[in-house]
Structure formats: C-alpha cells, structure tokens
Amino acid sequence: MALDFTPTTFDELDPERRPTFRLALVPVISVVVFLGIGSALLGLDPHVPLLWSIVVTGAFGHYLGYSWDDLYEGAADALLMGMQAILIIFTIYALIATWVDAGTIPAMMYYGLELLSPQIFLPVAAVLAAVVAFAIGSSWTTVGTLGVAFVGIGSGLGVPAPMTVGAVISGAYAGDKQSPLSDTTNLAAGVTNTPLYEHIYRMRTGTAIAFGIAVLAFAALGLQASGTVPSGQIDEIQTAVAGAYSLSLLVFAPLAVTFGLALRGYPALPTLVVGAFAGVITSILVQGTGFVPAWEVFIEGTDPETTSSLVNELLATDGLTGSAWTITVVVAALVLGGLLEKTGVLAVLAHHLSQGVRSSGSLIAGTGVSAMAINVLTAQQYMSIVLPGMTLRNLYEDFSLDSDELSRAVEAAGTPTGALIPWHAGGVFMASATGVATLEYAPFYLFGFLSPLVLFAMVAMGWDVPTTHRAERVQSAD
C-alpha cells in the first residue's frame, strides 16, 4: 500500500499558529459532544453532527490563522487518502447487486443451509472469513461477498444477524491482519520501517489469542442459538431460492474470478470491478437477464419477487446509487479528520502523549490508545496507522525498542477498531454491506474489542515487551 502522506509533526508546526494542549482539546471535545448528542440523544444521522464538527474545527483553524486555502488543502489531502475506500464502497454496492442477480449469493445461501447448523455456524463463519481474508488480503472484500451470503444463511438457521455479522467481521479482520497481501498490514510495516514479515510475526501471538477467544465465544453463542430455527423455514428459503434462480455451478463464476484475482495479488479495487462485471455477465448468460436489465441492476440494485418474503428481504439490494448515504458519511468524516490534522490538533495531542511516557510498556499502550483515538477523530484506518506510526518512531528509538513493537501497536489497536465506530469508513461500510447497523453488530464484533485488550494485557504483564524505563536509559547513557 503506497500512501503519499506525511503527517505534520509538533516541531514542524508554525509556533505562531500551534495550539496549546488545552486549546487543541476544544475541537476534540466538540466532536465528541456533537456526535454524542446528535447521534445518541437526538437520533440524527451522523451527517449532521459531523457537519457541526467540521464548522467548529474550520472556525478553530481560522482563529489560529489558517486561511481557507490551508483548510481546503487539509480536507483535500484527507479525501485523497480515503479515495480508495470511497471507490471500494461504490463498487461493493454494485458488486453485491450483480452477485444476487447472477444467483451467486442465493446459491451460497442455498448450499450453506444444507451444510451448516445453528450450533456450529458462528465459529465456522468466523474461521472461514479469517481464511478467506488471509488468502486475499482484504477484510472489506470478504465481508462484502462472503459476509453477505452468511447473513442470509444465518437468518435461515435462526441465528440473529448481528451475531452473524460480528463473527464474519471478527474473522475478516483477524485474517487481514496476518495477510502479507493486506494493504493495512503493508502500510503499518512501511510507515514504521519494519520488514513486512517481522511485523506479521510480531502480531501473530496477540492475534491468535484474541481470535481464539472470539471463536470460543462464538461457539458458546452458537449453542445458545440451537433449536431456534422455525419449523420449515430452511425448506421455505431453499424452495424460494431454487424457484427464482438457476443454481448451476456456473453461478459461482463471479466468486471464482474475484477470489482468483485477489489470490494472484491484484489490488482490491480493480479486482472488485472485475467481480461486478463477472456478475453482470453471469446474470445475462446463466439467469437469462437482458443486457439492459442486468446493467440496471448494477445501478439500481435488486428487488426479487420469490415465494418467500424473508428471501425477498434478504436479497434486496440498492446497487451503485444506493451508496450515496454511506459515501456522504465517509466524505464528511474524512474532511473532519483532515481539518484536525491540518490545524495541528493531532500533532499537539501526540506530542503531549509522548511527554507523559515513562516506560516502554506505557509507550506501547499509549500508542494503541492514540491509534484508537485517531480512528474516532479521523474516521480512517489509514490515519490511525500513519499518524502514530510516523510521529512516534523517534520515541521508540529513544527507548531502544524495535520498530516491530510500534507496527504491532498501531495495527493491533488501529485496524480492527474502526469497524466499531458508526461514522468511521470501516463501520459505515460493514453496516451498509451487511444491512446491520454498526451499533447492532458491535457487541458481537468480539475481535474488535479483544485485539487491543490483548495488546494492553500483554503490556501489563510484561509479556514479550521490553521493560526498560526512560530514566534508566538516560542514566546508562551518562
């Protein structure tokens, strides 16, 4: 993952425009208050509180002496960084619609209902998602394809959709973090000057512990789901699917093409575009859809009319045009993050974090906390990796810590936690792709909580973490 972005450090800020720590907290607190009141208390969509936050942060920047051109540049840089995420969201919406029309997702539901049971469904979904994400290096692609089918299978088995989504996302992020093909894994290694496989090796223990606990918890949840399948529901779903779609092996062509390209190392965006085209072609050749109607599905989505209202609901999609709500949230959140970076707020917060560090353990834990905080403030997982990864490198050198300690901290706490935040690009995407709101699946997205918690626990126990204190290093140097 090549990213042409270098965050502004504390020392690089113009002293005349550099905010004090207390002043830097003003826009941060405003963001938290606006999102809390607007979304949680008033029930507004996140667009409005994000807009309030953008206005306050822009006015804050103007107060510091930044011109409109300066602020626009900060917003534009953030949008450029998030452009790949925006384009992937566009494409995933279209891909899901074409895969439904092609019969790919309906067929996965049909055969999945034959092979799985409520007792084993959740842990199997998590493990399969991890394997696929590791193989193709993309948590988003995994959730947008395999995850959508699993939601349908889980519904047929009587498993609540939020549980299913939590299991799939847990597996997707766990596999993504260990994949040498993952953009975030490569980015974390790159910005910290860590060899890729050293970074992956350093994450392995914590990832295995966090995901292992999650799988055991999903197994326990699966046992509770046992016996909740309404009588005849599986037969009803399979009959409806078989009556509306041709279920030959050819319907899996889009899946094979997409995952085949991903396995060969092609980037996520062109791979997904090809997958969407493969869905259109399969719709035409296998399902007998007309050329124009097939492309209308690409744009407008699907509205199936099967014999089952549940199937109709599960397979209804919005297509490319349905991404507008999601995209506007992501754009607003990215603009806000860009303004916070441009005005020096994030650099000042990082600087004061570094001043409070007294041991290598507290430095690693503080890095994890800063990665999560940046996720909240910038709504972009790339920012959560790049900002602490580049601004704290010198501090890790001061403590004689290897760079893989830094890369592990930013990815263990930064990458997975974005999907827990309703206005974050990851949270918005997961909710829109699966049809389950972020706050609904969040309690079951166990890996998102466990990944940073395991990191903090390892730091607290001194497990695999150097414990030399800054004062000791200074004395030894003297």
C-alpha positions as CSV (number, residue, x, y, z in Angstrom):
1,M,0.0,0.0,0.0
2,A,1.7,3.2,-1.2
3,L,0.4,6.3,0.5
4,D,1.7,9.7,-0.3
5,F,1.1,11.3,3.0
6,T,3.4,12.7,5.7
7,P,1.7,14.0,8.9
8,T,2.8,17.3,10.3
9,T,4.9,16.9,13.5
10,F,4.8,19.1,16.5
11,D,8.1,20.7,15.7
12,E,7.0,21.4,12.1
13,L,4.0,23.4,13.2
14,D,4.3,27.2,12.9
15,P,4.8,28.3,16.6
16,E,2.6,31.3,16.0
17,R,-0.3,29.0,14.9
18,R,0.4,26.0,17.0
19,P,-2.4,25.4,19.5
20,T,-1.7,24.7,23.2
21,F,-2.8,21.4,24.6
22,R,-5.9,22.9,26.2
23,L,-6.8,24.7,23.1
24,A,-6.3,21.6,21.0
25,L,-8.9,19.9,23.1
26,V,-11.6,22.3,22.1
27,P,-12.4,20.8,18.6
28,V,-11.8,17.3,20.0
29,I,-14.4,17.7,22.8
30,S,-16.7,19.4,20.3
31,V,-16.6,16.4,18.0
32,V,-17.3,14.0,20.9
33,V,-20.2,16.2,22.2
34,F,-21.8,16.7,18.8
35,L,-21.7,13.1,17.9
36,G,-22.9,12.0,21.3
37,I,-25.8,14.5,21.4
38,G,-26.6,14.4,17.7
39,S,-26.5,10.6,17.1
40,A,-27.1,9.1,20.5
41,L,-29.5,11.6,22.1
42,L,-31.3,13.2,19.2
43,G,-31.2,10.2,16.9
44,L,-29.8,12.2,13.9
45,D,-27.9,10.5,11.1
46,P,-24.2,11.1,11.6
47,H,-24.1,13.6,8.7
48,V,-25.4,16.5,10.8
49,P,-23.2,16.2,13.9
50,L,-20.2,15.7,11.6
51,L,-21.2,18.9,9.8
52,W,-21.3,20.7,13.1
53,S,-17.9,19.4,13.9
54,I,-16.5,20.5,10.6
55,V,-17.8,24.0,11.1
56,V,-16.3,24.3,14.6
57,T,-13.0,22.8,13.5
58,G,-12.8,25.1,10.5
59,A,-13.6,28.2,12.7
60,F,-10.9,26.9,15.1
61,G,-8.4,26.8,12.3
62,H,-9.4,30.3,11.2
63,Y,-8.9,31.5,14.8
64,L,-5.3,30.0,14.7
65,G,-4.6,32.0,11.5
66,Y,-5.1,29.3,8.8
67,S,-6.6,30.6,5.5
68,W,-9.4,29.0,3.6
69,D,-6.8,27.6,1.1
70,D,-4.9,26.0,4.0
71,L,-8.0,24.3,5.4
72,Y,-9.2,23.2,2.0
73,E,-5.8,21.6,1.4
74,G,-6.1,19.7,4.6
75,A,-9.6,18.4,3.7
76,A,-8.4,17.6,0.1
77,D,-5.4,15.6,1.4
78,A,-7.7,13.5,3.7
79,L,-10.2,12.9,0.9
80,L,-7.3,11.8,-1.4
81,M,-6.1,9.4,1.4
82,G,-9.7,8.0,1.7
83,M,-10.4,7.9,-2.1
84,Q,-9.7,4.1,-2.3
85,A,-12.1,3.4,0.5
86,I,-14.8,5.6,-1.2
87,L,-14.3,3.9,-4.6
88,I,-14.4,0.4,-3.0
89,I,-17.7,1.3,-1.3
90,F,-19.2,2.4,-4.6
91,T,-18.0,-0.8,-6.2
92,I,-19.1,-3.2,-3.4
93,Y,-22.7,-1.9,-3.6
94,A,-22.8,-2.7,-7.3
95,L,-21.0,-6.0,-6.9
96,I,-23.4,-7.3,-4.3
97,A,-26.4,-6.4,-6.5
98,T,-24.9,-8.1,-9.5
99,W,-24.0,-11.2,-7.5
100,V,-27.5,-11.5,-6.2
101,D,-28.9,-11.2,-9.7
102,A,-26.4,-13.7,-11.0
103,G,-27.5,-16.2,-8.4
104,T,-24.1,-16.3,-6.7
105,I,-25.2,-15.2,-3.3
106,P,-28.6,-17.1,-3.5
107,A,-26.6,-20.3,-4.3
108,M,-24.3,-19.7,-1.4
109,M,-27.3,-19.4,0.9
110,Y,-28.9,-22.5,-0.6
111,Y,-26.0,-24.8,-0.1
112,G,-24.9,-23.2,3.1
113,L,-28.2,-24.1,4.7
114,E,-27.6,-27.7,3.8
115,L,-24.1,-27.9,5.2
116,L,-24.3,-25.8,8.4
117,S,-26.3,-26.0,11.7
118,P,-27.0,-23.3,14.3
119,Q,-24.6,-24.9,16.7
120,I,-21.5,-24.6,14.6
121,F,-22.5,-21.8,12.3
122,L,-20.9,-18.8,14.1
123,P,-17.5,-20.3,14.8
124,V,-17.4,-21.7,11.3
125,A,-18.3,-18.4,9.8
126,A,-15.6,-16.6,11.8
127,V,-12.9,-19.2,10.8
128,L,-13.9,-19.2,7.1
129,A,-13.9,-15.4,7.0
130,A,-10.4,-15.4,8.5
131,V,-9.1,-17.9,6.0
132,V,-10.6,-16.0,3.0
133,A,-9.3,-12.6,4.3
134,F,-5.9,-14.1,4.9
135,A,-5.8,-15.5,1.4
136,I,-7.0,-12.4,-0.4
137,G,-5.7,-9.7,2.0
138,S,-8.9,-7.8,2.2
139,S,-11.4,-7.7,5.1
140,W,-13.8,-5.5,3.2
141,T,-13.9,-7.8,0.2
142,T,-14.5,-10.8,2.5
143,V,-17.4,-9.1,4.3
144,G,-18.9,-7.6,1.1
145,T,-19.1,-11.0,-0.6
146,L,-18.9,-14.0,1.8
147,G,-20.3,-12.0,4.7
148,V,-23.5,-11.0,2.8
149,A,-24.1,-14.7,2.0
150,F,-23.5,-15.7,5.6
151,V,-26.1,-13.2,6.8
152,G,-28.7,-15.0,4.6
153,I,-27.6,-18.4,5.8
154,G,-27.6,-17.3,9.4
155,S,-31.1,-15.9,9.1
156,G,-32.3,-19.2,7.7
157,L,-30.7,-21.0,10.6
158,G,-32.4,-18.7,13.1
159,V,-29.1,-17.0,14.1
160,P,-29.6,-13.3,14.8
161,A,-28.0,-11.2,12.0
162,P,-25.9,-9.0,14.4
163,M,-24.2,-12.2,15.7
164,T,-23.5,-13.4,12.2
165,V,-22.0,-10.1,11.2
166,G,-19.9,-9.9,14.4
167,A,-18.5,-13.3,13.7
168,V,-17.8,-12.6,10.0
169,I,-16.1,-9.2,10.7
170,S,-14.1,-10.8,13.5
171,G,-12.7,-13.4,11.2
172,A,-12.2,-10.9,8.4
173,Y,-10.1,-8.6,10.4
174,A,-8.1,-11.3,12.1
175,G,-7.2,-12.9,8.7
176,D,-6.5,-9.5,7.2
177,K,-4.0,-8.5,10.0
178,Q,-1.9,-11.6,9.3
179,S,-2.0,-11.5,5.5
180,P,1.1,-10.3,3.6
181,L,-1.3,-9.1,0.9
182,S,-3.3,-6.7,3.2
183,D,-2.9,-3.0,2.5
184,T,-3.1,-2.1,6.2
185,T,-0.5,-4.7,7.1
186,N,1.9,-3.4,4.5
187,L,1.1,0.2,5.4
188,A,1.9,-0.5,9.1
189,A,5.2,-2.1,8.2
190,G,6.0,0.6,5.7
191,V,5.4,3.7,7.9
192,T,7.4,2.2,10.8
193,N,10.3,1.0,8.6
194,T,9.6,-2.6,9.7
195,P,10.3,-5.6,7.4
196,L,6.8,-7.0,6.5
197,Y,7.3,-10.5,7.8
198,E,8.8,-9.2,11.0
199,H,5.7,-7.1,11.5
200,I,3.4,-10.1,10.8
201,Y,5.4,-12.3,13.2
202,R,5.2,-9.8,16.0
203,M,1.4,-9.6,15.6
204,R,0.9,-13.4,15.5
205,T,0.7,-14.2,19.2
206,G,-1.7,-11.4,20.1
207,T,-3.9,-12.0,17.1
208,A,-4.0,-15.8,17.8
209,I,-5.0,-15.2,21.4
210,A,-7.7,-12.6,20.6
211,F,-9.2,-14.6,17.7
212,G,-9.0,-17.8,19.6
213,I,-11.0,-16.3,22.5
214,A,-13.5,-14.9,20.0
215,V,-14.0,-18.3,18.3
216,L,-14.7,-19.9,21.6
217,A,-17.2,-17.2,22.5
218,F,-18.9,-17.7,19.1
219,A,-19.1,-21.4,19.8
220,A,-20.8,-20.7,23.1
221,L,-23.2,-18.3,21.4
222,G,-23.9,-20.9,18.7
223,L,-25.0,-23.4,21.4
224,Q,-27.5,-20.9,22.7
225,A,-28.9,-20.4,19.2
226,S,-29.6,-24.2,18.9
227,G,-33.2,-25.1,18.5
228,T,-34.4,-21.6,17.4
229,V,-35.0,-22.5,13.8
230,P,-38.7,-22.0,12.9
231,S,-40.2,-25.2,11.6
232,G,-39.9,-25.5,7.8
233,Q,-38.0,-22.2,7.4
234,I,-34.9,-23.8,5.8
235,D,-37.1,-25.6,3.3
236,E,-39.1,-22.5,2.6
237,I,-35.9,-20.5,1.9
238,Q,-34.3,-23.2,-0.3
239,T,-37.6,-23.7,-2.3
240,A,-37.9,-20.0,-2.9
241,V,-34.3,-19.6,-4.0
242,A,-34.4,-22.7,-6.3
243,G,-37.6,-21.4,-7.8
244,A,-36.2,-18.0,-8.7
245,Y,-32.6,-18.7,-9.7
246,S,-30.7,-21.2,-11.8
247,L,-28.3,-22.8,-9.3
248,S,-25.8,-24.5,-11.6
249,L,-22.1,-24.4,-10.8
250,L,-21.8,-21.5,-13.3
251,V,-23.3,-19.1,-10.8
252,F,-20.1,-19.3,-8.8
253,A,-18.0,-17.9,-11.7
254,P,-18.0,-14.3,-10.2
255,L,-16.8,-15.7,-6.9
256,A,-14.1,-17.7,-8.6
257,V,-12.9,-14.8,-10.7
258,T,-12.9,-12.3,-7.8
259,F,-11.0,-14.5,-5.3
260,G,-8.7,-15.8,-8.1
261,L,-7.6,-12.3,-8.9
262,A,-7.2,-11.5,-5.2
263,L,-5.1,-14.6,-4.6
264,R,-2.8,-13.5,-7.5
265,G,-2.2,-10.3,-5.7
266,Y,-4.2,-7.9,-7.8
267,P,-5.3,-4.7,-5.9
268,A,-8.8,-4.8,-4.2
269,L,-10.4,-2.1,-6.3
270,P,-9.8,-3.5,-9.8
271,T,-10.5,-7.0,-8.5
272,L,-13.9,-5.9,-7.3
273,V,-14.7,-4.1,-10.5
274,V,-13.9,-7.3,-12.5
275,G,-16.1,-9.2,-10.0
276,A,-19.0,-6.9,-10.6
277,F,-18.6,-7.3,-14.4
278,A,-18.5,-11.0,-13.9
279,G,-21.7,-10.8,-12.0
280,V,-23.4,-8.9,-14.9
281,I,-22.1,-11.4,-17.5
282,T,-23.3,-14.4,-15.3
283,S,-26.7,-12.8,-14.9
284,I,-27.1,-12.5,-18.7
285,L,-25.7,-15.9,-19.6
286,V,-27.0,-18.1,-16.7
287,Q,-30.1,-16.3,-15.4
288,G,-31.3,-15.1,-18.8
289,T,-31.4,-11.4,-17.7
290,G,-31.4,-9.0,-20.6
291,F,-28.4,-6.9,-21.3
292,V,-30.0,-3.6,-20.3
293,P,-31.8,-5.0,-17.2
294,A,-28.5,-6.6,-16.0
295,W,-26.8,-3.2,-16.0
296,E,-29.9,-1.6,-14.4
297,V,-29.3,-4.0,-11.5
298,F,-25.7,-2.8,-11.4
299,I,-27.0,0.8,-11.0
300,E,-30.3,0.4,-9.1
301,G,-30.0,-2.9,-7.2
302,T,-32.3,-5.9,-6.9
303,D,-35.9,-6.3,-5.8
304,P,-36.6,-10.0,-6.0
305,E,-40.1,-11.5,-6.1
306,T,-39.8,-15.1,-4.8
307,T,-42.3,-17.1,-2.9
308,S,-40.7,-16.1,0.5
309,S,-40.9,-12.7,2.0
310,L,-37.8,-13.5,4.0
311,V,-35.8,-14.3,0.9
312,N,-37.1,-11.2,-0.8
313,E,-35.9,-9.1,2.1
314,L,-32.5,-10.8,2.4
315,L,-31.8,-10.5,-1.3
316,A,-33.0,-6.9,-1.8
317,T,-30.0,-4.6,-2.7
318,D,-29.5,-0.9,-3.6
319,G,-26.9,-1.1,-6.3
320,L,-24.5,1.7,-7.1
321,T,-26.9,4.5,-6.4
322,G,-27.7,3.2,-3.0
323,S,-24.2,4.0,-1.8
324,A,-25.0,7.8,-1.5
325,W,-25.9,7.7,2.2
326,T,-22.7,5.8,3.1
327,I,-20.4,7.8,0.9
328,T,-21.6,11.1,2.3
329,V,-20.9,10.0,5.8
330,V,-17.4,8.9,4.9
331,V,-16.7,12.1,3.0
332,A,-17.8,14.2,5.9
333,A,-15.7,12.2,8.4
334,L,-12.6,12.4,6.2
335,V,-13.0,16.2,5.8
336,L,-13.2,16.5,9.6
337,G,-10.1,14.3,10.1
338,G,-8.2,16.4,7.5
339,L,-9.0,19.6,9.3
340,L,-7.9,18.2,12.7
341,E,-4.6,17.2,11.1
342,K,-4.0,20.4,9.2
343,T,-4.7,22.6,12.2
344,G,-2.1,20.7,14.3
345,V,-4.6,19.3,16.8
346,L,-3.5,15.7,16.2
347,A,0.2,16.6,16.3
348,V,-0.2,18.5,19.6
349,L,-2.1,15.6,21.2
350,A,0.6,13.1,20.0
351,H,3.3,15.4,21.4
352,H,1.8,15.6,24.8
353,L,1.2,11.9,24.8
354,S,4.9,11.3,24.2
355,Q,5.8,13.7,27.0
356,G,3.9,11.6,29.5
357,V,5.6,8.3,28.6
358,R,7.9,6.9,31.2
359,S,8.4,3.3,30.3
360,S,8.4,1.2,27.1
361,G,5.2,-0.5,28.3
362,S,3.4,2.7,28.7
363,L,4.7,3.9,25.3
364,I,3.3,0.8,23.6
365,A,-0.1,1.1,25.4
366,G,-0.2,4.8,24.7
367,T,0.4,4.1,21.0
368,G,-2.6,1.8,21.0
369,V,-4.8,4.3,22.7
370,S,-3.7,7.0,20.3
371,A,-4.5,4.8,17.3
372,M,-8.0,4.2,18.6
373,A,-8.5,7.9,19.3
374,I,-7.4,8.8,15.8
375,N,-9.9,6.3,14.4
376,V,-12.6,8.1,16.3
377,L,-11.5,11.6,15.2
378,T,-10.5,10.9,11.6
379,A,-12.8,8.0,10.6
380,Q,-10.0,6.5,8.6
381,Q,-7.9,3.4,9.5
382,Y,-5.0,4.6,7.3
383,M,-4.8,7.7,9.5
384,S,-4.8,5.6,12.7
385,I,-1.7,3.8,11.3
386,V,0.1,6.6,9.6
387,L,-0.1,9.3,12.3
388,P,1.1,7.4,15.3
389,G,3.4,5.2,13.2
390,M,5.3,8.2,11.8
391,T,5.1,10.7,14.7
392,L,6.2,8.2,17.4
393,R,9.1,6.5,15.6
394,N,11.7,8.6,17.2
395,L,10.3,8.0,20.7
396,Y,10.6,4.2,20.1
397,E,14.2,4.7,19.1
398,D,14.8,6.7,22.4
399,F,13.6,3.6,24.3
400,S,15.7,1.3,22.1
401,L,12.5,-0.5,21.0
402,D,12.5,-2.4,17.7
403,S,10.2,-0.9,15.1
404,D,8.0,-4.0,15.1
405,E,6.8,-3.0,18.5
406,L,5.4,0.2,17.0
407,S,4.0,-1.5,14.0
408,R,2.2,-4.1,16.2
409,A,0.7,-1.5,18.5
410,V,-0.7,0.7,15.7
411,E,-2.2,-2.2,13.8
412,A,-3.5,-4.3,16.8
413,A,-5.4,-1.2,18.1
414,G,-5.9,0.8,14.9
415,T,-7.0,-1.5,12.1
416,P,-9.7,-3.6,13.9
417,T,-11.4,-0.9,16.0
418,G,-12.6,1.2,13.1
419,A,-15.5,-1.1,12.4
420,L,-16.8,-0.4,15.9
421,I,-17.3,3.4,15.1
422,P,-20.6,4.3,13.4
423,W,-19.1,7.2,11.4
424,H,-15.8,5.5,10.6
425,A,-15.3,4.4,7.0
426,G,-15.0,0.8,8.2
427,G,-18.0,0.9,10.4
428,V,-20.1,2.6,7.7
429,F,-19.0,0.1,5.1
430,M,-19.7,-3.0,7.2
431,A,-23.1,-1.7,8.2
432,S,-24.1,-0.9,4.6
433,A,-22.7,-4.1,3.1
434,T,-24.4,-6.4,5.6
435,G,-27.6,-4.4,6.3
436,V,-26.9,-4.5,10.1
437,A,-26.2,-1.2,11.9
438,T,-22.8,-0.7,13.5
439,L,-24.2,-0.4,17.0
440,E,-26.2,-3.5,16.5
441,Y,-23.3,-5.8,15.5
442,A,-20.7,-4.1,17.6
443,P,-21.4,-6.1,20.8
444,F,-20.7,-9.3,18.8
445,Y,-17.7,-8.0,16.9
446,L,-15.5,-9.6,19.6
447,F,-12.2,-9.3,17.8
448,G,-12.6,-5.6,17.6
449,F,-12.5,-5.4,21.4
450,L,-10.1,-8.3,22.1
451,S,-7.3,-7.2,19.7
452,P,-6.4,-4.0,21.6
453,L,-7.3,-5.6,25.0
454,V,-4.9,-8.5,24.4
455,L,-2.2,-5.9,23.5
456,F,-2.8,-4.0,26.7
457,A,-2.8,-7.2,28.7
458,M,0.5,-8.3,27.2
459,V,2.0,-4.9,28.1
460,A,0.6,-5.0,31.7
461,M,2.1,-8.5,32.2
462,G,5.4,-7.6,30.5
463,W,4.9,-10.4,28.1
464,D,7.0,-10.0,25.0
465,V,7.5,-6.4,25.9
466,P,10.9,-4.8,27.0
467,T,10.5,-3.0,30.3
468,T,13.5,-0.6,30.5
469,H,12.4,2.8,31.7
470,R,13.5,6.1,30.1
471,A,15.3,7.2,33.3
472,E,17.3,4.0,33.3
473,R,18.3,4.6,29.7
474,V,19.4,8.2,30.5
475,Q,21.5,7.1,33.4
476,S,23.1,4.3,31.4
477,A,23.9,6.8,28.7
478,D,25.5,9.1,31.2
